[in-house]
Amino acid sequence: MASHDEGEATPRRELVAFVPSLMALEESLLHLQQRELIETVEGGYRFQVELVRRWFAERP
């Protein structure tokens, strides 16, 4: 998600490739939404705060 441009949604189908199971994906997305780090938007998910996206994008 962090590799996308500011405000750009990451489609769910792209996220599936990064987790071991659909259950793990669901749990992770729910956890991130509860902490208000990501939000659902038409077409997928995105970071709510641009600074947080940039921080993740710069991590190795």
Secondary structure in CASP SS format (residue, H / E / C, confidence):
PFRMAT SS
TARGET T0000
AUTHOR 0000-0000-0000
METHOD secondary structure of the structure
MODEL  1
M C 1.00
A C 1.00
S C 1.00
H C 1.00
D C 1.00
E C 1.00
G C 1.00
E C 1.00
A C 1.00
T E 1.00
P C 1.00
R H 1.00
R H 1.00
E H 1.00
L H 1.00
V H 1.00
A H 1.00
F H 1.00
V C 1.00
P C 1.00
S C 1.00
L H 1.00
M H 1.00
A H 1.00
L H 1.00
E H 1.00
E H 1.00
S H 1.00
L H 1.00
L H 1.00
H H 1.00
L H 1.00
Q H 1.00
Q H 1.00
R C 1.00
E C 1.00
L C 1.00
I E 1.00
E E 1.00
T E 1.00
V E 1.00
E C 1.00
G C 1.00
G E 1.00
Y E 1.00
R E 1.00
F E 1.00
Q C 1.00
V C 1.00
E H 1.00
L H 1.00
V H 1.00
R H 1.00
R H 1.00
W H 1.00
F H 1.00
A H 1.00
E H 1.00
R C 1.00
P C 1.00
END
